[in-house]
């Protein structure tokens, strides 16, 4: 097939959205991982969005990732977050895997054979990226993994795992390595249930992973995961998550507007009401704010700027904090605007009840309090108050 004849990004996403919408209610009710949506992501080639064309991928950009996460978020925030986090993992492999691992693994990711899960959480430290308790050990030339994680999004369905662990040898908790393991190289044991308020389809249940992998499956330099965190994990997480949250809130606003302007809605809603119009205005204003901050952040990341500098870190952290707060606040405005019947009930076509439950997780997903503490320290280093 010629390049011109290949499906567009929008066409690929439309296929996934259609499947996602068809199974949305069941996945939320049962807290079931969206296997049908994942199958559609595999078929569409979207699991290889950020994989270079030379490895069979789509060769997509950060802007493509944001567009995709926002589009999927309008259908289901769980699917959008699952996809965004997979892309974060694939980007780390593209940039930091050694040649042997890249040649073996990236074509499989591009072909839809490998859905990647991230294993960064630990009991006692939460999702803090740059410390680790469990340690890699060198066993007869192989790296031995024994790792428990209290939260692993989609881990029960993953084909491969990127795992943070304390580096082998005499390493401190801040000398963290990233290692890749195929599912077949591990014993994967689920150790708990997943019954959350929202994000139910993400199926982020705890896992214990044990096994051995060759040394070339280290990703990046031993003990230097902080560099991957600063340049890949952190920036792409904040961009992808924020796009998913924006999509969820924008989808909710669109459904409310269609209800209010539709034949049934016109009989029940007074579109000249100052209270209704003000609430719609506030919701839209919040989303425009997030959209502007998101696309400024995309421009900075795409420019190749040094993302470890305080202004860039402050911008990306501000994006995450602002998006997590303002998208939830916008949906809350919409609940107030349309009331109990259309804003609070599970069977409302607006799906505001689901959007509120899902978006309530956003501030907790790498907690905003932790980012504010980091931003306070970064602000002290930027006495000139420069902006990225």
TORKOL-4160 file (C-alpha; in steps of 0.2 Angstrom, whole numbers, padded with zeros to 4 digits, m for minus):
388
<pt num="1" X="0000" Y="0000" Z="0000"/>
<pt num="2" X="0007" Y="0017" Z="m0005"/>
<pt num="3" X="0009" Y="0030" Z="0009"/>
<pt num="4" X="m0005" Y="0040" Z="0002"/>
<pt num="5" X="m0017" Y="0025" Z="0003"/>
<pt num="6" X="m0013" Y="0022" Z="0021"/>
<pt num="7" X="m0027" Y="0026" Z="0033"/>
<pt num="8" X="m0026" Y="0043" Z="0041"/>
<pt num="9" X="m0024" Y="0045" Z="0060"/>
<pt num="10" X="m0042" Y="0051" Z="0061"/>
<pt num="11" X="m0048" Y="0036" Z="0052"/>
<pt num="12" X="m0038" Y="0024" Z="0063"/>
<pt num="13" X="m0045" Y="0033" Z="0079"/>
<pt num="14" X="m0063" Y="0032" Z="0072"/>
<pt num="15" X="m0062" Y="0013" Z="0072"/>
<pt num="16" X="m0056" Y="0013" Z="0090"/>
<pt num="17" X="m0069" Y="0025" Z="0096"/>
<pt num="18" X="m0083" Y="0015" Z="0088"/>
<pt num="19" X="m0077" Y="0000" Z="0097"/>
<pt num="20" X="m0075" Y="0009" Z="0113"/>
<pt num="21" X="m0092" Y="0017" Z="0113"/>
<pt num="22" X="m0100" Y="0000" Z="0110"/>
<pt num="23" X="m0092" Y="m0008" Z="0125"/>
<pt num="24" X="m0091" Y="0007" Z="0137"/>
<pt num="25" X="m0106" Y="0004" Z="0148"/>
<pt num="26" X="m0101" Y="m0015" Z="0151"/>
<pt num="27" X="m0083" Y="m0010" Z="0155"/>
<pt num="28" X="m0087" Y="0003" Z="0167"/>
<pt num="29" X="m0101" Y="m0008" Z="0176"/>
<pt num="30" X="m0089" Y="m0023" Z="0178"/>
<pt num="31" X="m0073" Y="m0014" Z="0180"/>
<pt num="32" X="m0067" Y="m0024" Z="0165"/>
<pt num="33" X="m0052" Y="m0020" Z="0155"/>
<pt num="34" X="m0057" Y="m0014" Z="0137"/>
<pt num="35" X="m0050" Y="m0029" Z="0128"/>
<pt num="36" X="m0061" Y="m0025" Z="0112"/>
<pt num="37" X="m0053" Y="m0007" Z="0112"/>
<pt num="38" X="m0036" Y="m0014" Z="0114"/>
<pt num="39" X="m0039" Y="m0026" Z="0100"/>
<pt num="40" X="m0044" Y="m0011" Z="0089"/>
<pt num="41" X="m0029" Y="m0002" Z="0094"/>
<pt num="42" X="m0018" Y="m0017" Z="0089"/>
<pt num="43" X="m0028" Y="m0019" Z="0072"/>
<pt num="44" X="m0027" Y="0000" Z="0068"/>
<pt num="45" X="m0008" Y="0001" Z="0070"/>
<pt num="46" X="m0010" Y="0014" Z="0084"/>
<pt num="47" X="0001" Y="0005" Z="0096"/>
<pt num="48" X="0015" Y="0009" Z="0085"/>
<pt num="49" X="0010" Y="0028" Z="0083"/>
<pt num="50" X="0027" Y="0034" Z="0090"/>
<pt num="51" X="0038" Y="0019" Z="0083"/>
<pt num="52" X="0048" Y="0025" Z="0068"/>
<pt num="53" X="0044" Y="0020" Z="0051"/>
<pt num="54" X="0060" Y="0011" Z="0050"/>
<pt num="55" X="0054" Y="m0001" Z="0063"/>
<pt num="56" X="0037" Y="m0003" Z="0054"/>
<pt num="57" X="0028" Y="0010" Z="0065"/>
<pt num="58" X="0018" Y="0026" Z="0060"/>
<pt num="59" X="0032" Y="0038" Z="0064"/>
<pt num="60" X="0020" Y="0049" Z="0073"/>
<pt num="61" X="0024" Y="0065" Z="0083"/>
<pt num="62" X="0020" Y="0072" Z="0100"/>
<pt num="63" X="0006" Y="0082" Z="0092"/>
<pt num="64" X="m0001" Y="0065" Z="0085"/>
<pt num="65" X="m0001" Y="0058" Z="0103"/>
<pt num="66" X="m0010" Y="0072" Z="0110"/>
<pt num="67" X="m0023" Y="0072" Z="0096"/>
<pt num="68" X="m0026" Y="0054" Z="0098"/>
<pt num="69" X="m0027" Y="0054" Z="0117"/>
<pt num="70" X="m0040" Y="0069" Z="0116"/>
<pt num="71" X="m0050" Y="0060" Z="0103"/>
<pt num="72" X="m0051" Y="0044" Z="0113"/>
<pt num="73" X="m0054" Y="0053" Z="0129"/>
<pt num="74" X="m0070" Y="0060" Z="0121"/>
<pt num="75" X="m0076" Y="0042" Z="0121"/>
<pt num="76" X="m0068" Y="0034" Z="0136"/>
<pt num="77" X="m0055" Y="0041" Z="0148"/>
<pt num="78" X="m0049" Y="0024" Z="0153"/>
<pt num="79" X="m0045" Y="0019" Z="0135"/>
<pt num="80" X="m0037" Y="0036" Z="0132"/>
<pt num="81" X="m0026" Y="0034" Z="0147"/>
<pt num="82" X="m0021" Y="0016" Z="0143"/>
<pt num="83" X="m0016" Y="0022" Z="0126"/>
<pt num="84" X="m0006" Y="0037" Z="0132"/>
<pt num="85" X="0003" Y="0027" Z="0144"/>
<pt num="86" X="0008" Y="0014" Z="0131"/>
<pt num="87" X="0014" Y="0028" Z="0120"/>
<pt num="88" X="0025" Y="0034" Z="0134"/>
<pt num="89" X="0033" Y="0017" Z="0136"/>
<pt num="90" X="0036" Y="0015" Z="0118"/>
<pt num="91" X="0044" Y="0032" Z="0117"/>
<pt num="92" X="0056" Y="0027" Z="0130"/>
<pt num="93" X="0061" Y="0012" Z="0120"/>
<pt num="94" X="0063" Y="0022" Z="0104"/>
<pt num="95" X="0075" Y="0034" Z="0113"/>
<pt num="96" X="0084" Y="0023" Z="0125"/>
<pt num="97" X="0084" Y="0005" Z="0121"/>
<pt num="98" X="0100" Y="m0002" Z="0114"/>
<pt num="99" X="0101" Y="m0008" Z="0096"/>
<pt num="100" X="0098" Y="m0026" Z="0100"/>
<pt num="101" X="0083" Y="m0023" Z="0110"/>
<pt num="102" X="0076" Y="m0010" Z="0098"/>
<pt num="103" X="0078" Y="m0021" Z="0083"/>
<pt num="104" X="0069" Y="m0036" Z="0092"/>
<pt num="105" X="0055" Y="m0027" Z="0101"/>
<pt num="106" X="0050" Y="m0011" Z="0091"/>
<pt num="107" X="0043" Y="m0020" Z="0076"/>
<pt num="108" X="0033" Y="m0031" Z="0087"/>
<pt num="109" X="0026" Y="m0015" Z="0095"/>
<pt num="110" X="0022" Y="m0007" Z="0078"/>
<pt num="111" X="0013" Y="m0023" Z="0072"/>
<pt num="112" X="0002" Y="m0022" Z="0087"/>
<pt num="113" X="0009" Y="m0038" Z="0095"/>
<pt num="114" X="0015" Y="m0029" Z="0111"/>
<pt num="115" X="0005" Y="m0018" Z="0122"/>
<pt num="116" X="0016" Y="m0011" Z="0135"/>
<pt num="117" X="0013" Y="m0008" Z="0154"/>
<pt num="118" X="0022" Y="0003" Z="0166"/>
<pt num="119" X="0028" Y="m0003" Z="0183"/>
<pt num="120" X="0034" Y="0012" Z="0193"/>
<pt num="121" X="0023" Y="0011" Z="0209"/>
<pt num="122" X="0029" Y="0003" Z="0225"/>
<pt num="123" X="0022" Y="0002" Z="0242"/>
<pt num="124" X="0028" Y="0016" Z="0253"/>
<pt num="125" X="0033" Y="0027" Z="0239"/>
<pt num="126" X="0018" Y="0028" Z="0228"/>
<pt num="127" X="0022" Y="0033" Z="0210"/>
<pt num="128" X="0038" Y="0043" Z="0214"/>
<pt num="129" X="0048" Y="0040" Z="0198"/>
<pt num="130" X="0066" Y="0043" Z="0204"/>
<pt num="131" X="0067" Y="0031" Z="0219"/>
<pt num="132" X="0066" Y="0012" Z="0220"/>
<pt num="133" X="0066" Y="0000" Z="0234"/>
<pt num="134" X="0066" Y="m0017" Z="0225"/>
<pt num="135" X="0083" Y="m0020" Z="0218"/>
<pt num="136" X="0089" Y="m0029" Z="0202"/>
<pt num="137" X="0102" Y="m0043" Z="0205"/>
<pt num="138" X="0115" Y="m0050" Z="0193"/>
<pt num="139" X="0112" Y="m0069" Z="0193"/>
<pt num="140" X="0124" Y="m0079" Z="0181"/>
<pt num="141" X="0124" Y="m0064" Z="0169"/>
<pt num="142" X="0105" Y="m0062" Z="0169"/>
<pt num="143" X="0096" Y="m0048" Z="0178"/>
<pt num="144" X="0084" Y="m0055" Z="0191"/>
<pt num="145" X="0067" Y="m0046" Z="0194"/>
<pt num="146" X="0057" Y="m0048" Z="0210"/>
<pt num="147" X="0045" Y="m0033" Z="0210"/>
<pt num="148" X="0028" Y="m0029" Z="0218"/>
<pt num="149" X="0018" Y="m0014" Z="0212"/>
<pt num="150" X="0002" Y="m0009" Z="0220"/>
<pt num="151" X="m0005" Y="m0001" Z="0204"/>
<pt num="152" X="m0001" Y="m0007" Z="0186"/>
<pt num="153" X="m0013" Y="0000" Z="0173"/>
<pt num="154" X="m0018" Y="m0014" Z="0161"/>
<pt num="155" X="m0005" Y="m0026" Z="0168"/>
<pt num="156" X="m0015" Y="m0041" Z="0168"/>
<pt num="157" X="m0017" Y="m0039" Z="0149"/>
<pt num="158" X="0001" Y="m0032" Z="0145"/>
<pt num="159" X="0012" Y="m0041" Z="0133"/>
<pt num="160" X="0028" Y="m0033" Z="0140"/>
<pt num="161" X="0033" Y="m0022" Z="0155"/>
<pt num="162" X="0045" Y="m0008" Z="0158"/>
<pt num="163" X="0050" Y="m0009" Z="0176"/>
<pt num="164" X="0059" Y="0003" Z="0187"/>
<pt num="165" X="0071" Y="m0005" Z="0200"/>
<pt num="166" X="0086" Y="0000" Z="0210"/>
<pt num="167" X="0101" Y="m0003" Z="0200"/>
<pt num="168" X="0111" Y="m0019" Z="0203"/>
<pt num="169" X="0126" Y="m0019" Z="0215"/>
<pt num="170" X="0130" Y="m0006" Z="0228"/>
<pt num="171" X="0116" Y="0007" Z="0223"/>
<pt num="172" X="0106" Y="0019" Z="0232"/>
<pt num="173" X="0088" Y="0021" Z="0231"/>
<pt num="174" X="0090" Y="0036" Z="0219"/>
<pt num="175" X="0100" Y="0025" Z="0207"/>
<pt num="176" X="0086" Y="0018" Z="0197"/>
<pt num="177" X="0087" Y="0008" Z="0182"/>
<pt num="178" X="0073" Y="0004" Z="0169"/>
<pt num="179" X="0072" Y="m0014" Z="0162"/>
<pt num="180" X="0061" Y="m0022" Z="0149"/>
<pt num="181" X="0053" Y="m0039" Z="0151"/>
<pt num="182" X="0042" Y="m0049" Z="0140"/>
<pt num="183" X="0027" Y="m0057" Z="0148"/>
<pt num="184" X="0035" Y="m0074" Z="0143"/>
<pt num="185" X="0050" Y="m0070" Z="0153"/>
<pt num="186" X="0041" Y="m0067" Z="0169"/>
<pt num="187" X="0029" Y="m0075" Z="0181"/>
<pt num="188" X="0015" Y="m0063" Z="0183"/>
<pt num="189" X="0004" Y="m0064" Z="0198"/>
<pt num="190" X="m0011" Y="m0053" Z="0202"/>
<pt num="191" X="m0012" Y="m0050" Z="0220"/>
<pt num="192" X="m0028" Y="m0039" Z="0222"/>
<pt num="193" X="m0045" Y="m0034" Z="0216"/>
<pt num="194" X="m0049" Y="m0017" Z="0206"/>
<pt num="195" X="m0065" Y="m0009" Z="0212"/>
<pt num="196" X="m0062" Y="0010" Z="0210"/>
<pt num="197" X="m0075" Y="0024" Z="0210"/>
<pt num="198" X="m0069" Y="0029" Z="0192"/>
<pt num="199" X="m0057" Y="0024" Z="0179"/>
<pt num="200" X="m0064" Y="0007" Z="0181"/>
<pt num="201" X="m0059" Y="0000" Z="0164"/>
<pt num="202" X="m0041" Y="0004" Z="0167"/>
<pt num="203" X="m0040" Y="m0011" Z="0178"/>
<pt num="204" X="m0025" Y="m0005" Z="0187"/>
<pt num="205" X="m0024" Y="m0019" Z="0199"/>
<pt num="206" X="m0008" Y="m0024" Z="0209"/>
<pt num="207" X="0005" Y="m0036" Z="0202"/>
<pt num="208" X="0020" Y="m0046" Z="0207"/>
<pt num="209" X="0033" Y="m0049" Z="0194"/>
<pt num="210" X="0047" Y="m0062" Z="0195"/>
<pt num="211" X="0059" Y="m0068" Z="0182"/>
<pt num="212" X="0076" Y="m0066" Z="0173"/>
<pt num="213" X="0080" Y="m0056" Z="0158"/>
<pt num="214" X="0097" Y="m0053" Z="0148"/>
<pt num="215" X="0107" Y="m0038" Z="0153"/>
<pt num="216" X="0104" Y="m0030" Z="0136"/>
<pt num="217" X="0086" Y="m0027" Z="0141"/>
<pt num="218" X="0091" Y="m0013" Z="0152"/>
<pt num="219" X="0084" Y="0003" Z="0144"/>
<pt num="220" X="0096" Y="0017" Z="0146"/>
<pt num="221" X="0111" Y="0018" Z="0157"/>
<pt num="222" X="0111" Y="0008" Z="0173"/>
<pt num="223" X="0105" Y="0019" Z="0188"/>
<pt num="224" X="0101" Y="0034" Z="0176"/>
<pt num="225" X="0082" Y="0032" Z="0174"/>
<pt num="226" X="0081" Y="0050" Z="0181"/>
<pt num="227" X="0086" Y="0056" Z="0164"/>
<pt num="228" X="0072" Y="0046" Z="0155"/>
<pt num="229" X="0060" Y="0052" Z="0168"/>
<pt num="230" X="0065" Y="0070" Z="0165"/>
<pt num="231" X="0065" Y="0069" Z="0146"/>
<pt num="232" X="0052" Y="0056" Z="0141"/>
<pt num="233" X="0042" Y="0049" Z="0156"/>
<pt num="234" X="0037" Y="0065" Z="0164"/>
<pt num="235" X="0034" Y="0076" Z="0149"/>
<pt num="236" X="0024" Y="0063" Z="0139"/>
<pt num="237" X="0014" Y="0058" Z="0154"/>
<pt num="238" X="0008" Y="0075" Z="0157"/>
<pt num="239" X="0005" Y="0079" Z="0139"/>
<pt num="240" X="m0005" Y="0062" Z="0136"/>
<pt num="241" X="m0014" Y="0063" Z="0153"/>
<pt num="242" X="m0019" Y="0081" Z="0150"/>
<pt num="243" X="m0025" Y="0077" Z="0133"/>
<pt num="244" X="m0036" Y="0062" Z="0139"/>
<pt num="245" X="m0043" Y="0073" Z="0153"/>
<pt num="246" X="m0047" Y="0087" Z="0141"/>
<pt num="247" X="m0055" Y="0075" Z="0129"/>
<pt num="248" X="m0066" Y="0068" Z="0142"/>
<pt num="249" X="m0072" Y="0085" Z="0148"/>
<pt num="250" X="m0074" Y="0091" Z="0130"/>
<pt num="251" X="m0084" Y="0076" Z="0126"/>
<pt num="252" X="m0095" Y="0079" Z="0141"/>
<pt num="253" X="m0098" Y="0097" Z="0135"/>
<pt num="254" X="m0102" Y="0092" Z="0118"/>
<pt num="255" X="m0115" Y="0080" Z="0124"/>
<pt num="256" X="m0123" Y="0093" Z="0135"/>
<pt num="257" X="m0124" Y="0105" Z="0121"/>
<pt num="258" X="m0132" Y="0093" Z="0109"/>
<pt num="259" X="m0145" Y="0089" Z="0123"/>
<pt num="260" X="m0149" Y="0107" Z="0126"/>
<pt num="261" X="m0151" Y="0111" Z="0108"/>
<pt num="262" X="m0160" Y="0095" Z="0103"/>
<pt num="263" X="m0178" Y="0093" Z="0100"/>
<pt num="264" X="m0181" Y="0086" Z="0118"/>
<pt num="265" X="m0170" Y="0098" Z="0126"/>
<pt num="266" X="m0177" Y="0114" Z="0119"/>
<pt num="267" X="m0194" Y="0109" Z="0127"/>
<pt num="268" X="m0185" Y="0108" Z="0144"/>
<pt num="269" X="m0171" Y="0120" Z="0144"/>
<pt num="270" X="m0172" Y="0139" Z="0143"/>
<pt num="271" X="m0157" Y="0144" Z="0132"/>
<pt num="272" X="m0160" Y="0162" Z="0136"/>
<pt num="273" X="m0157" Y="0158" Z="0155"/>
<pt num="274" X="m0143" Y="0169" Z="0162"/>
<pt num="275" X="m0138" Y="0155" Z="0174"/>
<pt num="276" X="m0138" Y="0142" Z="0161"/>
<pt num="277" X="m0128" Y="0152" Z="0149"/>
<pt num="278" X="m0115" Y="0158" Z="0163"/>
<pt num="279" X="m0112" Y="0140" Z="0168"/>
<pt num="280" X="m0109" Y="0134" Z="0150"/>
<pt num="281" X="m0098" Y="0149" Z="0148"/>
<pt num="282" X="m0087" Y="0144" Z="0163"/>
<pt num="283" X="m0086" Y="0126" Z="0157"/>
<pt num="284" X="m0080" Y="0132" Z="0140"/>
<pt num="285" X="m0068" Y="0144" Z="0147"/>
<pt num="286" X="m0060" Y="0131" Z="0158"/>
<pt num="287" X="m0057" Y="0120" Z="0143"/>
<pt num="288" X="m0050" Y="0133" Z="0132"/>
<pt num="289" X="m0038" Y="0137" Z="0146"/>
<pt num="290" X="m0032" Y="0119" Z="0147"/>
<pt num="291" X="m0032" Y="0118" Z="0128"/>
<pt num="292" X="m0020" Y="0133" Z="0127"/>
<pt num="293" X="m0008" Y="0127" Z="0140"/>
<pt num="294" X="m0008" Y="0109" Z="0132"/>
<pt num="295" X="m0003" Y="0116" Z="0115"/>
<pt num="296" X="0010" Y="0128" Z="0122"/>
<pt num="297" X="0017" Y="0113" Z="0131"/>
<pt num="298" X="0017" Y="0103" Z="0115"/>
<pt num="299" X="0026" Y="0116" Z="0106"/>
<pt num="300" X="0040" Y="0117" Z="0119"/>
<pt num="301" X="0042" Y="0098" Z="0120"/>
<pt num="302" X="0042" Y="0097" Z="0101"/>
<pt num="303" X="0055" Y="0111" Z="0099"/>
<pt num="304" X="0069" Y="0100" Z="0107"/>
<pt num="305" X="0071" Y="0112" Z="0122"/>
<pt num="306" X="0080" Y="0106" Z="0137"/>
<pt num="307" X="0066" Y="0099" Z="0148"/>
<pt num="308" X="0076" Y="0097" Z="0163"/>
<pt num="309" X="0077" Y="0117" Z="0165"/>
<pt num="310" X="0066" Y="0124" Z="0178"/>
<pt num="311" X="0055" Y="0134" Z="0166"/>
<pt num="312" X="0051" Y="0119" Z="0156"/>
<pt num="313" X="0048" Y="0108" Z="0171"/>
<pt num="314" X="0037" Y="0121" Z="0179"/>
<pt num="315" X="0026" Y="0123" Z="0163"/>
<pt num="316" X="0024" Y="0104" Z="0161"/>
<pt num="317" X="0019" Y="0102" Z="0180"/>
<pt num="318" X="0007" Y="0117" Z="0178"/>
<pt num="319" X="m0001" Y="0108" Z="0163"/>
<pt num="320" X="m0004" Y="0093" Z="0173"/>
<pt num="321" X="m0011" Y="0102" Z="0189"/>
<pt num="322" X="m0021" Y="0114" Z="0179"/>
<pt num="323" X="m0029" Y="0101" Z="0167"/>
<pt num="324" X="m0033" Y="0089" Z="0182"/>
<pt num="325" X="m0042" Y="0103" Z="0191"/>
<pt num="326" X="m0050" Y="0113" Z="0177"/>
<pt num="327" X="m0057" Y="0098" Z="0167"/>
<pt num="328" X="m0066" Y="0091" Z="0183"/>
<pt num="329" X="m0072" Y="0108" Z="0187"/>
<pt num="330" X="m0079" Y="0111" Z="0170"/>
<pt num="331" X="m0089" Y="0094" Z="0171"/>
<pt num="332" X="m0095" Y="0099" Z="0188"/>
<pt num="333" X="m0102" Y="0116" Z="0181"/>
<pt num="334" X="m0111" Y="0105" Z="0168"/>
<pt num="335" X="m0119" Y="0095" Z="0181"/>
<pt num="336" X="m0125" Y="0111" Z="0190"/>
<pt num="337" X="m0131" Y="0117" Z="0173"/>
<pt num="338" X="m0142" Y="0102" Z="0168"/>
<pt num="339" X="m0147" Y="0096" Z="0185"/>
<pt num="340" X="m0151" Y="0080" Z="0193"/>
<pt num="341" X="m0160" Y="0070" Z="0179"/>
<pt num="342" X="m0147" Y="0074" Z="0165"/>
<pt num="343" X="m0131" Y="0077" Z="0176"/>
<pt num="344" X="m0132" Y="0065" Z="0190"/>
<pt num="345" X="m0140" Y="0049" Z="0184"/>
<pt num="346" X="m0130" Y="0035" Z="0177"/>
<pt num="347" X="m0142" Y="0032" Z="0162"/>
<pt num="348" X="m0141" Y="0050" Z="0156"/>
<pt num="349" X="m0135" Y="0052" Z="0138"/>
<pt num="350" X="m0123" Y="0066" Z="0144"/>
<pt num="351" X="m0113" Y="0053" Z="0154"/>
<pt num="352" X="m0108" Y="0067" Z="0166"/>
<pt num="353" X="m0109" Y="0055" Z="0181"/>
<pt num="354" X="m0095" Y="0044" Z="0173"/>
<pt num="355" X="m0085" Y="0059" Z="0168"/>
<pt num="356" X="m0085" Y="0066" Z="0186"/>
<pt num="357" X="m0080" Y="0049" Z="0193"/>
<pt num="358" X="m0066" Y="0047" Z="0180"/>
<pt num="359" X="m0059" Y="0064" Z="0181"/>
<pt num="360" X="m0059" Y="0064" Z="0200"/>
<pt num="361" X="m0044" Y="0052" Z="0198"/>
<pt num="362" X="m0034" Y="0065" Z="0189"/>
<pt num="363" X="m0027" Y="0075" Z="0203"/>
<pt num="364" X="m0022" Y="0059" Z="0212"/>
<pt num="365" X="m0013" Y="0052" Z="0197"/>
<pt num="366" X="0005" Y="0057" Z="0203"/>
<pt num="367" X="m0003" Y="0068" Z="0216"/>
<pt num="368" X="m0004" Y="0087" Z="0213"/>
<pt num="369" X="0002" Y="0090" Z="0231"/>
<pt num="370" X="0019" Y="0081" Z="0226"/>
<pt num="371" X="0020" Y="0092" Z="0210"/>
<pt num="372" X="0017" Y="0108" Z="0220"/>
<pt num="373" X="0031" Y="0104" Z="0232"/>
<pt num="374" X="0042" Y="0101" Z="0217"/>
<pt num="375" X="0037" Y="0117" Z="0209"/>
<pt num="376" X="0040" Y="0127" Z="0224"/>
<pt num="377" X="0058" Y="0121" Z="0224"/>
<pt num="378" X="0060" Y="0124" Z="0205"/>
<pt num="379" X="0053" Y="0142" Z="0208"/>
<pt num="380" X="0066" Y="0146" Z="0220"/>
<pt num="381" X="0079" Y="0141" Z="0206"/>
<pt num="382" X="0071" Y="0153" Z="0194"/>
<pt num="383" X="0073" Y="0170" Z="0202"/>
<pt num="384" X="0071" Y="0179" Z="0185"/>
<pt num="385" X="0054" Y="0171" Z="0183"/>
<pt num="386" X="0057" Y="0166" Z="0165"/>
<pt num="387" X="0044" Y="0157" Z="0155"/>
<pt num="388" X="0046" Y="0142" Z="0144"/>
